[in-house]
Amino acid sequence: MSASIFEKAADFHGHLGPYLAIGVKMGLLAKKLLGCDGLSGMRVLAKTGSKPPKSCVVDGIQVSTKCTLGKGNIEVADLGELVAEFWRGEKGVEIRVREAALERIVKLLSAEEEAMEQAAREVMELEDEELFEVVELEK
């Protein structure tokens, strides 16, 4: 039995956390919406910035979409937002974390080590509609 995408992301990132799980789910949703396998033709603009914990979203996106910094098909804008744009050709989607979902996740986080994994598992269980707002984009 192969490892789940969340296990693969945690292995890549170093631990399982809620922002990593958000990135994984963002990427999976974008691939579904754009009809893309992530191996070709997809580009990503993550608006998270490069400071944790928001930047952890980028690692989740890389694992779930196969768009990577090394291949140059993902860019990170230093806006500090839990938002990413995913493009395939002229069609795109902007995926944004809903404020209510973020508040729920933040409440779960505490100084306890288990809280991070608990918050990540909560993210994994949320339906995409509960977690994200999606806007269709076109160039």
DSSP file (Angstrom, degrees, kcal/mol; ACC not computed):
  #  RESIDUE AA STRUCTURE BP1 BP2  ACC     N-H-->O    O-->H-N    N-H-->O    O-->H-N    TCO  KAPPA ALPHA  PHI   PSI    X-CA   Y-CA   Z-CA
    1    1 A M              0   0    0      0, 0.0     2,-0.1     0, 0.0     3,-0.1   0.000 360.0 360.0 360.0 129.4    0.0    0.0    0.0
    2    2 A S        -     0   0    0      1,-0.1     2,-0.1     0, 0.0     0, 0.0  -0.426 360.0 -95.5 -82.2 157.2    1.5    3.3   -1.0
    3    3 A A        -     0   0    0     -2,-0.1    -1,-0.1     1,-0.1     0, 0.0  -0.356  44.1-106.6 -67.6 147.5    1.7    6.3    1.3
    4    4 A S     >  -     0   0    0      1,-0.1     4,-2.5    -3,-0.1     5,-0.2  -0.274  29.6-107.4 -69.3 163.0   -1.1    8.9    1.2
    5    5 A I  H  > S+     0   0    0      1,-0.2     4,-2.3     2,-0.2     5,-0.1   0.842 122.8  54.2 -60.1 -33.5   -0.4   12.2   -0.4
    6    6 A F  H  > S+     0   0    0      2,-0.2     4,-2.4     1,-0.2    -1,-0.2   0.876 108.1  48.5 -69.9 -37.1   -0.5   13.7    3.1
    7    7 A E  H  > S+     0   0    0      2,-0.2     4,-2.3     1,-0.2    -2,-0.2   0.905 112.0  49.4 -66.6 -41.3    2.2   11.3    4.3
    8    8 A K  H  X S+     0   0    0     -4,-2.5     4,-2.3     2,-0.2    -2,-0.2   0.910 111.9  48.5 -63.1 -41.7    4.3   12.1    1.2
    9    9 A A  H  X S+     0   0    0     -4,-2.3     4,-2.9     2,-0.2     5,-0.3   0.913 110.9  50.1 -64.9 -42.4    3.9   15.8    1.9
   10   10 A A  H  X S+     0   0    0     -4,-2.4     4,-2.7     1,-0.2    -1,-0.2   0.887 110.7  50.2 -63.4 -38.7    4.8   15.4    5.6
   11   11 A D  H  < S+     0   0    0     -4,-2.3    -1,-0.2     2,-0.2    -2,-0.2   0.923 114.4  44.2 -64.5 -43.9    7.9   13.4    4.6
   12   12 A F  H  < S+     0   0    0     -4,-2.3    -2,-0.2     1,-0.2    -1,-0.2   0.916 121.2  39.1 -63.8 -45.0    9.0   16.1    2.1
   13   13 A H  H  < S-     0   0    0     -4,-2.9    -2,-0.2    -5,-0.2    -3,-0.2   0.779 109.8-116.7 -80.9 -30.4    8.2   19.0    4.5
   14   14 A G  S  < S+     0   0    0     -4,-2.7     2,-0.3    -5,-0.3    -3,-0.1   0.144  83.5  21.5 111.8 -19.3    9.5   17.3    7.7
   15   15 A H  S    S-     0   0    0     -6,-0.2     2,-0.6    -5,-0.2    -2,-0.1  -0.970  80.9 -99.9-166.7 164.9    6.3   17.2    9.7
   16   16 A L        +     0   0    0     -2,-0.3   104,-0.2    -3,-0.1   105,-0.1  -0.847  49.6 157.0 -97.1 122.4    2.5   17.2    9.2
   17   17 A G     >  -     0   0    0     -2,-0.6     4,-2.1   103,-0.1     5,-0.2  -0.919  52.2-106.1-139.8 166.5    0.9   20.6    9.9
   18   18 A P  H  > S+     0   0    0      0, 0.0     4,-2.1     0, 0.0     5,-0.1   0.836 116.4  51.6 -66.0 -34.0   -2.3   22.3    8.9
   19   19 A Y  H  > S+     0   0    0      2,-0.2     4,-2.0     1,-0.2    41,-0.1   0.872 109.5  50.6 -73.2 -34.5   -0.8   24.8    6.5
   20   20 A L  H  > S+     0   0    0      2,-0.2     4,-2.2     1,-0.2    -1,-0.2   0.928 110.8  49.6 -62.0 -45.5    1.0   21.9    4.7
   21   21 A A  H  X S+     0   0    0     -4,-2.1     4,-2.5     1,-0.2    -2,-0.2   0.875 107.3  55.0 -62.8 -37.9   -2.4   20.1    4.5
   22   22 A I  H  X S+     0   0    0     -4,-2.1     4,-2.6     1,-0.2    -1,-0.2   0.934 108.4  49.0 -58.6 -46.4   -4.0   23.3    3.1
   23   23 A G  H  X S+     0   0    0     -4,-2.0     4,-2.4     2,-0.2    -2,-0.2   0.897 110.0  50.5 -62.1 -41.7   -1.4   23.3    0.3
   24   24 A V  H  X S+     0   0    0     -4,-2.2     4,-2.4     1,-0.2    -1,-0.2   0.950 113.5  45.1 -60.5 -48.8   -2.0   19.7   -0.5
   25   25 A K  H  X S+     0   0    0     -4,-2.5     4,-2.4     1,-0.2    -2,-0.2   0.869 110.9  54.0 -66.7 -36.0   -5.8   20.2   -0.7
   26   26 A M  H  X S+     0   0    0     -4,-2.6     4,-2.6    -5,-0.2    -1,-0.2   0.952 111.2  46.0 -59.2 -49.1   -5.4   23.4   -2.8
   27   27 A G  H  X S+     0   0    0     -4,-2.4     4,-2.4     1,-0.2    -2,-0.2   0.902 112.4  49.2 -62.9 -43.0   -3.2   21.6   -5.3
   28   28 A L  H  X S+     0   0    0     -4,-2.4     4,-1.9     2,-0.2    -1,-0.2   0.910 112.9  47.8 -63.6 -42.0   -5.5   18.6   -5.6
   29   29 A L  H  X S+     0   0    0     -4,-2.4     4,-2.9     2,-0.2     5,-0.2   0.922 111.0  51.1 -64.9 -43.8   -8.6   20.8   -6.0
   30   30 A A  H  X S+     0   0    0     -4,-2.6     4,-2.5     1,-0.2    -2,-0.2   0.916 108.9  50.9 -60.7 -44.0   -6.8   22.9   -8.7
   31   31 A K  H  X>S+     0   0    0     -4,-2.4     5,-2.2     1,-0.2     4,-0.8   0.908 112.6  47.0 -60.1 -41.5   -5.8   19.8  -10.7
   32   32 A K  H ><5S+     0   0    0     -4,-1.9     3,-0.5     3,-0.2    -2,-0.2   0.941 114.4  45.9 -64.9 -47.7   -9.4   18.6  -10.6
   33   33 A L  H 3<5S+     0   0    0     -4,-2.9    -2,-0.2     1,-0.2    -1,-0.2   0.834 119.9  39.6 -66.5 -33.1  -10.8   22.0  -11.6
   34   34 A L  H 3<5S-     0   0    0     -4,-2.5    -1,-0.2    -5,-0.2    -2,-0.2   0.466 105.0-124.9 -96.5  -2.5   -8.3   22.5  -14.4
   35   35 A G  T <<5 +     0   0    0     -4,-0.8     2,-0.4    -3,-0.5    -3,-0.2   0.936  62.7 141.4  60.3  47.5   -8.3   18.9  -15.6
   36   36 A C      < -     0   0    0     -5,-2.2    -1,-0.2    -6,-0.2    -2,-0.1  -0.944  54.5-151.7-127.8 141.5   -4.6   18.7  -15.2
   37   37 A D        -     0   0    0     -2,-0.4    -1,-0.1     3,-0.2     4,-0.1   0.545  43.9-123.0 -85.7  -7.1   -2.3   15.9  -14.0
   38   38 A G  S    S+     0   0    0      2,-0.4     3,-0.1    -7,-0.1     4,-0.1   0.332  91.1  97.6  84.8  -8.7    0.3   18.5  -12.8
   39   39 A L  S    S+     0   0    0      1,-0.2     2,-0.3     2,-0.1    27,-0.1   0.725  91.1  15.0 -86.2 -21.2    3.1   17.0  -14.9
   40   40 A S  S    S+     0   0    0     27,-0.0    -2,-0.4     3,-0.0    -1,-0.2  -0.994 118.0  14.3-152.8 144.7    2.7   19.4  -17.7
   41   41 A G  S    S+     0   0    0     -2,-0.3    48,-0.7     1,-0.2     2,-0.4   0.436  84.0 119.1  80.2  -0.4    1.1   22.7  -18.5
   42   42 A M  E     -A   88   0A   0     46,-0.2     2,-0.3    -4,-0.1    -1,-0.2  -0.818  36.2-177.0-102.9 140.8    0.3   23.9  -15.0
   43   43 A R  E     -A   87   0A   0     44,-2.4    44,-3.1    -2,-0.4     2,-0.4  -0.965   7.5-158.3-130.0 150.2    1.8   27.0  -13.4
   44   44 A V  E     -Ab  86  74A   0     29,-1.8    31,-2.4    -2,-0.3     2,-0.5  -0.985  14.2-167.3-132.8 139.3    1.2   28.3   -9.9
   45   45 A L  E     -Ab  85  75A   0     40,-2.7    40,-2.7    -2,-0.4     2,-0.5  -0.937  15.7-164.3-120.3 105.1    1.5   31.6   -8.1
   46   46 A A  E     -Ab  84  76A   0     29,-2.9    31,-3.2    -2,-0.5     3,-0.4  -0.790   7.5-163.9 -89.8 127.2    1.4   31.1   -4.4
   47   47 A K        +     0   0    0     36,-2.9    34,-2.9    -2,-0.5    32,-0.2   0.069  61.5 103.1 -98.7  23.8    0.7   34.4   -2.6
   48   48 A T  S    S-     0   0    0     32,-0.3     3,-0.4     1,-0.2    -1,-0.2   0.720  73.3-138.5 -79.4 -24.6    1.9   33.1    0.8
   49   49 A G        -     0   0    0     28,-1.2    -1,-0.2    -3,-0.4    29,-0.1  -0.374  32.7 -77.6  81.9-174.6    5.3   34.7    1.1
   50   50 A S  S    S+     0   0    0     -2,-0.1    -1,-0.2    26,-0.1    28,-0.1   0.159  95.3  99.5-113.3  18.2    8.3   32.9    2.4
   51   51 A K  S  > S-     0   0    0     -3,-0.4     4,-1.5     0, 0.0     3,-0.5  -0.915  73.4 -88.9-110.5 128.4    7.7   33.0    6.1
   52   52 A P  T  4 S+     0   0    0      0, 0.0    -2,-0.1     0, 0.0     0, 0.0  -0.340  99.6  30.8 -63.3 152.9    6.2   30.0    8.0
   53   53 A P  T >4 S+     0   0    0      0, 0.0     3,-1.5     0, 0.0     4,-0.4  -0.989 127.0  41.1 -87.3 -15.0    3.6   29.0    8.8
   54   54 A K  T >4 S+     0   0    0     -3,-0.5     3,-1.7     1,-0.3     4,-0.3   0.867 109.8  60.2 -61.0 -35.4    1.9   30.4    5.7
   55   55 A S  T >X S+     0   0    0     -4,-1.5     3,-1.2     1,-0.3     4,-0.7   0.691  85.9  77.3 -67.2 -16.3    4.8   29.4    3.4
   56   56 A C  H <> S+     0   0    0     -3,-1.5     4,-1.4     1,-0.3     3,-0.4   0.775  80.7  70.8 -62.4 -24.6    4.3   25.7    4.4
   57   57 A V  H <> S+     0   0    0     -3,-1.7     4,-2.3    -4,-0.4    -1,-0.3   0.869  89.3  61.8 -56.5 -37.7    1.3   25.8    2.0
   58   58 A V  H <> S+     0   0    0     -3,-1.2     4,-2.6    -4,-0.3    -1,-0.2   0.888 100.1  51.8 -60.6 -41.7    3.9   26.0   -0.9
   59   59 A D  H  X S+     0   0    0     -4,-0.7     4,-2.2    -3,-0.4    -1,-0.2   0.906 109.7  50.0 -63.5 -39.9    5.4   22.6    0.1
   60   60 A G  H  X S+     0   0    0     -4,-1.4     4,-2.3     1,-0.2    -2,-0.2   0.901 110.9  49.4 -63.5 -40.3    1.9   21.0    0.0
   61   61 A I  H  X S+     0   0    0     -4,-2.3     4,-2.3     2,-0.2     6,-0.5   0.913 109.6  51.8 -64.4 -42.5    1.2   22.6   -3.4
   62   62 A Q  H  X S+     0   0    0     -4,-2.6     4,-1.9     1,-0.2    -2,-0.2   0.924 112.7  44.7 -61.2 -44.3    4.5   21.3   -4.8
   63   63 A V  H  < S+     0   0    0     -4,-2.2    -1,-0.2     1,-0.2    -2,-0.2   0.911 118.2  42.4 -67.4 -41.9    3.8   17.7   -3.6
   64   64 A S  H  < S+     0   0    0     -4,-2.3    -1,-0.2    -5,-0.2    -2,-0.2   0.763 126.7  29.5 -80.8 -24.4    0.2   17.6   -4.8
   65   65 A T  H  < S-     0   0    0     -4,-2.3    -3,-0.2     2,-0.2    -2,-0.2   0.659  92.1-131.4-105.8 -19.0    0.7   19.3   -8.2
   66   66 A K     <  +     0   0    0     -4,-1.9     2,-0.5    -5,-0.4    -4,-0.1   0.578  64.2 134.8  68.9  11.8    4.3   18.3   -9.0
   67   67 A C        -     0   0    0     -6,-0.5    -1,-0.3    -5,-0.1     2,-0.3  -0.811  37.3-176.1 -83.6 128.3    4.9   22.0   -9.8
   68   68 A T     >> -     0   0    0     -2,-0.5     5,-1.3    -3,-0.1     4,-1.1  -0.895  43.8-124.1-132.5 158.3    8.2   22.8   -8.2
   69   69 A L  T  45S+     0   0    0     -2,-0.3     3,-0.2     1,-0.2    -1,-0.1   0.869 113.9  57.4 -62.3 -36.5   10.5   25.7   -7.5
   70   70 A G  T  45S+     0   0    0      1,-0.2    -1,-0.2     2,-0.1    -3,-0.0   0.856 108.7  43.8 -64.8 -36.1   13.3   23.7   -9.2
   71   71 A K  T  45S-     0   0    0     -3,-0.1    -1,-0.2     1,-0.0    -2,-0.2   0.625 107.5-128.9 -82.9 -13.7   11.3   23.4  -12.4
   72   72 A G  T  <5S+     0   0    0     -4,-1.1    -3,-0.2    -3,-0.2    -2,-0.1   0.662  76.7 115.9  77.5  15.2   10.3   27.0  -12.3
   73   73 A N      < +     0   0    0     -5,-1.3   -29,-1.8   -30,-0.1     2,-0.4   0.229  68.1  59.6-103.6  16.1    6.6   26.4  -12.7
   74   74 A I  E     -b   44   0A   0     -6,-0.6     2,-0.3   -31,-0.2   -29,-0.2  -0.993  64.3-172.7-136.6 136.1    5.7   27.7   -9.3
   75   75 A E  E     -b   45   0A   0    -31,-2.4   -29,-2.9    -2,-0.4     2,-0.5  -0.917  14.3-142.7-123.3 152.8    6.4   31.2   -8.0
   76   76 A V  E     -b   46   0A   0     -2,-0.3     2,-0.4   -31,-0.2   -29,-0.2  -0.970   9.9-159.7-119.4 120.6    6.0   32.6   -4.5
   77   77 A A        -     0   0    0    -31,-3.2     2,-2.1    -2,-0.5   -28,-1.2  -0.816  24.0-125.7 -97.1 138.4    4.8   36.2   -4.1
   78   78 A D  S    S+     0   0    0     -2,-0.4   -30,-0.1     1,-0.2   -31,-0.1  -0.423  72.4 117.7 -85.0  65.5    5.5   37.8   -0.7
   79   79 A L  S    S-     0   0    0     -2,-2.1    -1,-0.2   -32,-0.2   -31,-0.2   0.534  70.5-133.1-107.5 -11.1    1.9   38.8    0.1
   80   80 A G        +     0   0    0     -3,-0.5     2,-0.3     1,-0.2   -32,-0.3   0.794  59.5 134.5  64.8  28.9    1.4   36.8    3.2
   81   81 A E        -     0   0    0    -34,-2.9     2,-1.5     2,-0.2    -1,-0.2  -0.818  65.4-127.4-111.2 149.7   -2.0   35.5    2.0
   82   82 A L  S    S+     0   0    0     -2,-0.3    15,-2.1    15,-0.1     2,-0.3  -0.501  76.3 110.7 -90.1  65.9   -3.4   32.0    2.1
   83   83 A V  E     - C   0  96A   0     -2,-1.5   -36,-2.9    13,-0.2     2,-0.3  -0.985  42.5-177.8-140.8 143.0   -4.2   32.3   -1.6
   84   84 A A  E     -AC  46  95A   0     11,-2.0    11,-2.9    -2,-0.3     2,-0.5  -0.996  17.0-144.4-143.7 144.3   -2.8   30.6   -4.8
   85   85 A E  E     -AC  45  94A   0    -40,-2.7   -40,-2.7    -2,-0.3     2,-0.4  -0.907  15.2-164.1-104.0 134.9   -3.5   31.0   -8.5
   86   86 A F  E     -AC  44  93A   0      7,-2.8     7,-2.3    -2,-0.5     2,-0.4  -0.976   8.7-169.0-120.5 132.0   -3.3   27.9  -10.6
   87   87 A W  E     +AC  43  92A   0    -44,-3.1   -44,-2.4    -2,-0.4     2,-0.3  -0.949  21.1 177.6-127.1 142.0   -3.0   28.2  -14.4
   88   88 A R  E >  S-AC  42  91A   0      3,-3.0     3,-1.7    -2,-0.4     2,-0.3  -0.881  74.7 -50.5-136.6 105.7   -3.3   25.8  -17.3
   89   89 A G  T 3  S-     0   0    0    -48,-0.7   -46,-0.0    -2,-0.3   -48,-0.0  -0.503 120.7 -21.5  65.1-128.7   -3.0   27.7  -20.5
   90   90 A E  T 3  S+     0   0    0     -2,-0.3    49,-1.8    -3,-0.1     2,-0.4   0.493 122.9  86.7 -90.6  -5.1   -5.4   30.6  -20.5
   91   91 A K  E <   +CD  88 138A   0     -3,-1.7    -3,-3.0    47,-0.2     2,-0.3  -0.795  54.2 161.9-101.5 138.0   -7.6   29.1  -17.8
   92   92 A G  E     -CD  87 137A   0     45,-2.6    45,-3.5    -2,-0.4     2,-0.4  -0.948  25.8-148.4-146.9 167.6   -7.0   29.6  -14.1
   93   93 A V  E     -CD  86 136A   0     -7,-2.3    -7,-2.8    -2,-0.3     2,-0.5  -0.998  10.0-147.3-136.8 141.1   -8.4   29.4  -10.7
   94   94 A E  E     -CD  85 135A   0     41,-2.9    41,-2.3    -2,-0.4     2,-0.5  -0.942  17.0-163.1-104.2 127.9   -7.7   31.4   -7.6
   95   95 A I  E     -CD  84 134A   0    -11,-2.9   -11,-2.0    -2,-0.5     2,-0.4  -0.959   9.9-179.3-117.0 124.7   -8.1   29.3   -4.4
   96   96 A R  E     -CD  83 133A   0     37,-2.6    37,-2.9    -2,-0.5     2,-0.3  -0.958  30.4-115.7-126.3 138.4   -8.4   31.2   -1.1
   97   97 A V  E     - D   0 132A   0    -15,-2.1    35,-0.3    -2,-0.4   -15,-0.1  -0.582  37.2-117.1 -72.7 130.4   -8.8   29.8    2.4
   98   98 A R     >  -     0   0    0     33,-2.9     4,-2.3    -2,-0.3     5,-0.2  -0.430  15.5-128.6 -67.2 140.8  -12.1   30.8    3.9
   99   99 A E  H  > S+     0   0    0      1,-0.2     4,-2.5     2,-0.2     5,-0.2   0.888 108.0  53.6 -59.1 -41.8  -11.8   33.0    7.0
  100  100 A A  H  > S+     0   0    0      1,-0.2     4,-1.8     2,-0.2    -1,-0.2   0.889 109.5  48.2 -62.8 -39.2  -14.1   30.8    9.0
  101  101 A A  H  > S+     0   0    0     29,-0.3     4,-2.1     2,-0.2    -1,-0.2   0.906 111.1  50.5 -67.4 -41.4  -12.0   27.7    8.2
  102  102 A L  H  X S+     0   0    0     -4,-2.3     4,-2.8     1,-0.2     5,-0.2   0.915 108.9  51.5 -63.2 -42.9   -8.8   29.5    9.2
  103  103 A E  H  X S+     0   0    0     -4,-2.5     4,-1.9     1,-0.2    -1,-0.2   0.902 109.4  51.0 -60.4 -40.7  -10.3   30.6   12.5
  104  104 A R  H  X S+     0   0    0     -4,-1.8     4,-1.0     2,-0.2    -1,-0.2   0.898 112.1  46.5 -62.2 -42.1  -11.3   27.0   13.2
  105  105 A I  H >X S+     0   0    0     -4,-2.1     4,-1.1     1,-0.2     3,-0.6   0.921 109.9  52.4 -67.6 -45.4   -7.8   25.8   12.4
  106  106 A V  H 3< S+     0   0    0     -4,-2.8     3,-0.4     1,-0.2    -1,-0.2   0.865 104.5  57.3 -61.5 -36.6   -6.1   28.5   14.5
  107  107 A K  H 3< S+     0   0    0     -4,-1.9    -1,-0.2     1,-0.2    -2,-0.2   0.831 104.3  53.2 -62.9 -31.8   -8.2   27.6   17.5
  108  108 A L  H << S+     0   0    0     -4,-1.0    -1,-0.2    -3,-0.6     2,-0.2   0.770  92.2  90.4 -74.2 -25.3   -6.9   24.0   17.3
  109  109 A L     <  +     0   0    0     -4,-1.1     2,-0.3    -3,-0.4     4,-0.1  -0.494  50.4 143.7 -77.2 139.7   -3.3   25.2   17.4
  110  110 A S        -     0   0    0      2,-0.4     6,-0.1    -2,-0.2     5,-0.0  -0.850  66.0 -77.3-153.8-171.6   -1.6   25.5   20.8
  111  111 A A  S    S+     0   0    0     -2,-0.3     2,-0.2     4,-0.1    -2,-0.1   0.659  97.1 102.6 -72.7 -15.8    1.7   24.9   22.4
  112  112 A E  S >> S-     0   0    0      1,-0.1     3,-0.9     2,-0.0     4,-0.6  -0.504  73.0-137.9 -73.0 136.0    1.1   21.2   22.5
  113  113 A E  H >> S+     0   0    0      1,-0.2     3,-0.9    -2,-0.2     4,-0.8   0.865 102.0  57.9 -60.7 -38.1    2.9   19.2   19.8
  114  114 A E  H 3> S+     0   0    0      1,-0.2     4,-2.4     2,-0.2    -1,-0.2   0.760  91.5  72.3 -65.4 -24.1   -0.1   17.0   19.1
  115  115 A A  H <> S+     0   0    0     -3,-0.9     4,-2.7     1,-0.2    -1,-0.2   0.850  91.7  55.9 -62.2 -34.7   -2.2   20.1   18.3
  116  116 A M  H <X S+     0   0    0     -3,-0.9     4,-2.1    -4,-0.6    -1,-0.2   0.937 111.7  41.6 -64.6 -46.5   -0.4   20.7   15.0
  117  117 A E  H  X S+     0   0    0     -4,-0.8     4,-2.5     2,-0.2    -2,-0.2   0.881 113.6  53.7 -68.3 -36.7   -1.2   17.2   13.7
  118  118 A Q  H  X S+     0   0    0     -4,-2.4     4,-2.0     2,-0.2    -2,-0.2   0.921 109.8  47.7 -62.1 -43.9   -4.7   17.4   15.1
  119  119 A A  H  X S+     0   0    0     -4,-2.7     4,-2.1     2,-0.2    -1,-0.2   0.892 111.0  51.8 -63.8 -39.5   -5.2   20.7   13.2
  120  120 A A  H  X S+     0   0    0     -4,-2.1     4,-2.3     1,-0.2    -2,-0.2   0.913 109.2  49.4 -63.1 -42.7   -3.8   19.1   10.0
  121  121 A R  H  X S+     0   0    0     -4,-2.5     4,-1.5     1,-0.2    -1,-0.2   0.860 108.0  54.5 -66.4 -33.9   -6.2   16.2   10.3
  122  122 A E  H  X S+     0   0    0     -4,-2.0     4,-1.1     2,-0.2    -1,-0.2   0.921 108.5  48.9 -62.0 -44.1   -9.1   18.6   10.8
  123  123 A V  H >< S+     0   0    0     -4,-2.1     3,-0.6     1,-0.2    -2,-0.2   0.917 108.2  54.0 -60.4 -44.3   -8.0   20.3    7.5
  124  124 A M  H 3< S+     0   0    0     -4,-2.3    -1,-0.2     1,-0.2    -2,-0.2   0.834 109.1  49.1 -60.5 -32.7   -7.9   16.9    5.8
  125  125 A E  H 3< S+     0   0    0     -4,-1.5    -1,-0.2    -3,-0.2    -2,-0.2   0.686  89.0 101.3 -82.1 -19.6  -11.4   16.1    6.9
  126  126 A L  S << S-     0   0    0     -4,-1.1     2,-0.1    -3,-0.6    -3,-0.0  -0.383  77.4-117.4 -68.4 141.7  -12.9   19.5    5.7
  127  127 A E    >>  -     0   0    0      1,-0.1     4,-1.8    -2,-0.1     3,-0.9  -0.489  26.4-114.7 -71.2 149.0  -14.9   19.5    2.4
  128  128 A D  H 3> S+     0   0    0      1,-0.3     4,-3.1     2,-0.2    -1,-0.1   0.872 117.2  56.1 -53.4 -39.2  -13.3   21.7   -0.2
  129  129 A E  H 34 S+     0   0    0      1,-0.2    -1,-0.3     2,-0.2     5,-0.1   0.814 108.5  47.2 -66.2 -30.1  -16.4   24.0   -0.1
  130  130 A E  H <4 S+     0   0    0     -3,-0.9   -29,-0.3     1,-0.1    -1,-0.2   0.838 120.5  37.6 -75.3 -34.2  -15.9   24.5    3.7
  131  131 A L  H  < S+     0   0    0     -4,-1.8   -33,-2.9   -34,-0.1     2,-0.3   0.833 115.5  41.6 -88.8 -36.4  -12.2   25.2    3.4
  132  132 A F  E  <  -D   97   0A   0     -4,-3.1     2,-0.4   -35,-0.3   -35,-0.2  -0.826  52.1-150.3-124.6 152.5  -11.8   27.2    0.2
  133  133 A E  E     -D   96   0A   0    -37,-2.9   -37,-2.6    -2,-0.3     2,-0.4  -0.958  27.9-157.9-106.5 136.3  -13.3   30.0   -1.9
  134  134 A V  E     -D   95   0A   0     -2,-0.4     2,-0.4   -39,-0.2   -39,-0.2  -0.965  12.1-173.9-122.8 132.6  -12.7   29.5   -5.7
  135  135 A V  E     -D   94   0A   0    -41,-2.3   -41,-2.9    -2,-0.4     2,-0.2  -0.992  23.3-130.6-123.6 128.7  -12.7   32.1   -8.4
  136  136 A E  E     -D   93   0A   0     -2,-0.4     2,-0.3   -43,-0.2   -43,-0.3  -0.580  27.3-164.6 -77.2 140.3  -12.3   31.2  -12.1
  137  137 A L  E     -D   92   0A   0    -45,-3.5   -45,-2.6    -2,-0.2     2,-0.3  -0.913  10.5-174.7-124.5 149.7   -9.7   33.3  -13.9
  138  138 A E  E      D   91   0A   0     -2,-0.3   -47,-0.2   -47,-0.2   -48,-0.1  -0.996 360.0 360.0-142.8 145.8   -9.0   33.8  -17.6
  139  139 A K              0   0    0    -49,-1.8   -48,-0.1    -2,-0.3    -1,-0.1   0.424 360.0 360.0 -91.0 360.0   -6.2   35.7  -19.4
